[in-house]
Amino acid sequence: MDLAAPVVPLDAAFFADPYALYARLRVEEPVARAVTPVGMPVWLVTRYDDVREALTDPRLAKDAEGFARVLESKPLPPGSRVAFTQELNRHMLSTDPPDHTRLRKLVSRAFTVRAIAALRPRIEAIAGRLADRMAAGPAEVDLLDAFAFPLPMGVICELLGVPDAERTSFRRWSNTMLASDGAVDERTAAGMAMAVYLTDLVAQKRAHPADDVLSAIVAASEDADRLSADETVSMAFLLLVAGHETTVNLIGNGVLALLRRPDRLAELRADPDLVPAAVEELLRFDGPVNLATFRHTTAPVEVGGTTIPAGEVVLVSLASANRDPEHYARPDEVDLHREAGHLAFGHGIHHCLGAPLARLEGEVAFRTLLDRFPDLALAVDPAELTWRQSILMRGLTRLPVRLR
């Protein structure tokens, strides 16, 4: 890597379309120095092989305490540090083995392929109810508000035992916390509000357990080592946020990709058996997660011929890896018959535990929309669409569509 090369800004243009930047970096500077909107210096990994390797390298750690120490050593601008509370930082994405292994084992049985498959009738019922509501309403809707958000949020809240009344609050808190352009105090306040609510909800589940996953997490123990209070709240936070964010963006990004490619949409309508393959291809083409969650180097690490020093923050681009022409033929095209896999759910020990749920929700969502709305179309010029200002997530702010 050329140390004299300019630092890459992850700015508004990057949020709107990261793929042009990624195409250049994969050729010119596959492991690049970059800076986030709050001024955090990071290293950005963009090639498929390097991304896959980085996701499994134990020297690229994820523990929250180590990450905090690294940030303290960086000259970040005043007021740029988000003070997430301890209650939200003790989940699987912020730990390494052995804690990560213990935490993942305690919740993994709720997210096996068999356990998720048993949810299909309920997911189909929720999707059908939302489609009924849309069919009976205005001809134009924001598909995110009307369908893409309430479907996965309804599923994960039922799974965890979260009351209906709090679902709108969770969306607001989640969007605020994941934003990269908002005021730091707003993001901190959203995190604190979510922590307070979840702490109270966990206490309720401990006092009055029900037949839901959160009650099981509260009661979970391994070798008599019960989850700590912070770990329990953190796991609830992770499952709620990750349990809906991924699918919201999968549906939104996927529907947009299909509506902008009428030939692919017609192909899918003509052969609904292609839906599972379409979900995989849409996850690859414009997936819900742009960059994997932050990692930090515990020792010097060579990635793609570049040595990243110890004590550095590293961002690994799943989105760039999934468009790497060294791994995919015609990577910028949607091919419903593509057989190559993808890294949309990550790789290695931190591979998304909820991947089977997201896949099933995506399949049900696309089948429902194809079946119920044969005239589905964009209601605005694609140039008018805007993207969330989030480093990690890749998702639209809204998706206006015509239903009929």
N, C-alpha and C positions, 0 to 999 in steps of 0.2 A: 504494500500500500504506500502511496506517495504521501508522506507526512506533510508536505506543503500543499496538498490538495485542499480546496475549500471545504469547510464543514457544511454538511447537507442540512438545510432547514426543513423540519417536518411542520410545514405551515399550511395555510388554507388551501393552497393549490394541491398539496399532498393529500389532504383529506378528500378533496373533490375527485382526484384521479391519481392514486399512487402508482398505477401500473406503468405510466410513461417513465417516471423516475426509476422504478425498479428495473425496467428494460435497459436503461442506460447504466445503472450501477452494476448489474450482473456482468456487463461487458467491461466497464472501465474501472470499477472499484467495488468488487463484490463484498468486501468487508470494509465499510465506510464509517468515518466519524460523522455523527449527526447531532442535532440539538432539538429537544422537544419544545413545544410552545411555551413552557414555563422556564426554559433556559437550562434544562438538565442535559449535560453532555453524555452521549451514549455511543455505542458501537452498533452498527446496523448490518446484519447478515442477510444476504439476499439469494444466494444460489441454492438450488434444491439439495445437492449433496452436502453442502456446508451446513444448511439449516438442519437437515436430518442428523448430522453428526453433533451439532451443537446441542440439540434437544436431548441427547443422551450422555453428554459429557458431565460427570459429577463435579468438575471444577467450575462449571457454570451453575452456581447455587441459587436457591430460591428462598432460603430462610429469611424471615422478616427482620430478625435482629441483625443479621449480617448486612442485609440491604440497607437498613437504617444507618449502620456505621459507615457504609460506603457513601451514602448521601451526605452524612455529616462532614465528610472529607472534601466535598465538592463545593466550589464557590457559586452556589445557586443564588439567584436574585432574591432580595428580601421579600418575604410574603409569598414565596412560591412553594413552600412545603405544606403538603396536605397532612393534617394530623389525624389520620385514621386511628381510632381507638384500639386498644389491645384486644377488645372483644371481637373485632373484625379481622384480625391479622393472624389467627391461629388455625387456619384451615389448610387443606391439602395443597393449594397452590402457593402457599407461603411457608412451606416446610420441606425439608429433605429427609431421607431415611436417617434414623429409624422412625422418627415421628410420622413422616409421610406414610410409611408402610402401615403403621398402626391405625392411623386415621382412615386411610382408604379401605382397609380391611373391614372396619366397623360399619361402613355404609355401603360397601360394594354389593352386598346381597340384594339390596333394594333396586339395583340398576343392572342386573343380569339381563341377557337377551330374553330369557324365559319370563322373568318378572315384568319386563317392559311389554312383551308381546301380549300379556294378559290385560294390559291397559287399552288395547286397541278399541274394544267396543265403547269404552267411556270417551276416548279421544274422538272417535267418530261421532258420538252423540253430541259432544260439545261443538265440534265443527259444523254438524248439521244444524244445531240450534242457531249458531252465528250466521250461517248461510240463510236460514229462514228469516232472520231479522233483517239481513241486508236485502233480501228479495222483496220484503214488504215495505221497505223504506225508499229513500231517494234513489234516483238513477245513478247519481255520482256520490262516491264516498271516499274517504281516506282509508285505504285498505289496511294500513297499519293499525289505526284506531278501531276499525270495525271487525278485523279478523286476525291479522298477524300477531297483535299483542294479546288480545283476550284468550286466544286458543292456548298457547303454551302457559300463560299465567294461570288460567283456570286449571290446567292439568297439574302444574307443580304445586299450586296452592292446595288442591284436593289431596295430592300425594303427601304433602307435608302437614296438612291439617291447619292451614292458615285461613282465617275468616274472610269471607267475600269483601267485607267493608274496607279492608286495608289494601286491596289490590291496586287502586289508583295511586295511593301513597307510595307503594313499592316502586311503581314505574317512575314516579317523579324523583324519588330518592336515587334509584339506580341510574337514571339518565344524568342526573346532576353529578353523581360520584364518578361516572365514567367519562364525563366531558373533559376535554383538554384545553378548552378556551374560556371556561367560566371562572368566576372569582374563587380564589382559594377558600375564602371563608364560607362561601356557599357550599362548596364540596365538603368541607369539614363539617358544617352543620348538618348536611344530609347524612353523612356517615354517623354522626352522633345520634340523630333522630332514629335511624334504622337500628343502631345498637341498643338504644333504650327500648324500642318496641320489641326487638327480638329477645332481649334479656327478660322482659316481662312475659313474653309468649313461652319461652323455655321454662320459666318458673311455673306457668300454668300447666304445661305438659308434665312437669315433674309431679305436681300436686294432683293432677287429674289426667292420667295417661289415657290416650285413645288409640284406635286402630289406625295409626298413620305413621309415616316414616320419621317425622320429627320426634314423636313419643318414643319410637324405637331407638333413635339416636340418643335421646336423653337417658334412656335406660341402658344403653350399650356399655359393655365392659369387655375387656380382654385381659386374661390373667389377673383378674380382680383389679385391673387398673382402669377405673371408670374415667370417662372423658372429663376434663376439667371444665369449669363453668365457661371460661373464655373459649375453649375448644368447641364446646357445644354451640355457643352463640355464633362463632365463626363458621362452623359447618352449616348452620341454618342459613346464614348470610350467603355463603358460596352457592348452596343448592338453589336458593331462591333467585339469586341474580343470574347465575350461569344457566339455571333451569328454564329461564324464559328468554334471556338476551340472545342466545345462539339461534333459537328457532324464529324469533321475531325477524332477525336479519336474514336468515335463510329464506323465509317466505318472501320478504320484501325484495331482497336482491334477486331472488330467483324469478319471481313474477315479472319484475322489470326486465330481466334478461330475455325472458320468453316473449314479452309483449313487444320488445324491440327487434325480435327475430320471428316474424310471422311464419316463416317456413318451418322453424323448429317447433313453434306452438302447434301448427297444423299437424306436424308429424306426431306430436304427443297426443293430440286429440284423436288422431286416427288409430293410434295403438296405445291405449292406456297401460298396457303391460310394461311399457317403457318407463313408467313413473319412478320406480326404485332406481333405475339407472340414471334417470334425469336428475333425481335428488343428488346423487353422487357427483355428477358432472357440474351441477350448479354450485355445489359446495366447493368444487375445485375452481370453477371459473370466476366466481365473485363471492367467496365465502363470507361467513358472518364475523370471522376474527381476522383482522389484518396482521397484527403483531402479537406473538405470544407474550404472556406476562413477563415482567422484568426479571432478568437474571443478573447475577454479579459474579465476577471472577474471583476465586479464592487463591489462584496462582496464575502465573503467566500461561496463556492458552493459545496455541496456534490453530487458527481457523482459516482454511482456504489459502494457506501460505502467508497469512498475516498474524503476527503475534500481538495478542491483546494483553496488556499488562494486568497484574493483579490489582484488585480494588477498582475495577471498572464496571459500569452498567452496560449490559448487552441486551439489545432487542433483536429477536429472531423473527423474520418475516415469513409467516405461513403463506400469505397472499402472493408474495414474490416467488416463493418456491413452487407454488401451484401453477405459475405461468412460465416456468423455466423451459425454454426451447431445447435445452440439452436433455430434458427428461420427457417432454411431451411434444408430439407432432401437432403443429398448428395450435399452439397453446391459447391464442387469443380468439379462438372460435369455440362455439358451443357445439359439441358433438355428443349426441345422446347415445351413441354406440361405443364411446370410448371405454376401454377396458383398464387403462392405467389407473392406479389408485391416487390418493391425494393426502396432503398433510393438514387438511382443514381442522381436524380435531387434535392436532399435535402428534407427538411420537414419543415413545419411551414411557417411563414410569408416570409421567404427568399427562399421558394421553387422556382425553376427556372421558370421564366416567359416564357422563350422560349422553354419549354419542348414540347408543341405541334408541334413547328416547327422542333425541332431536331428529334422527332419521325417520322414526315412525311418525312423529308429528308432521314432518315435512311431507312424507308420502300421503298421509291423510289430508293435509291441507291442499296439496296440488290436485289430488283426485276430486276433492269436494269442489274446488273452484272450477275445474275443467267440466265437471258434470253439471253443476248448477248454473254456471254463467258462460254460455257458449259465445256471447258477444262481448266478453270482457276486453276492455281496451284502455289505454292511457287516456286520461282526461286533460292532460297538459302536455306541452312540448317537453321532451326529455331535458332540454337545456334549462328548464325552470326548476328542475328537481335539485334539492340540496342534500348534502350528506352530513351526518353527525360529526362534530368536531371532537373525535375521540381517537387517541393514539392506538388503543387496543382493538376497538370494535369497528367493523365496517358495515354501516347501515344508513338508510335514508332517514331524513327527519319526517317525511310524509310521502305517501304514494297515492295521489288522486287517480281514481279509475272510474270508468263508466261501466256499469253492470249490464246495461241493456240499451 
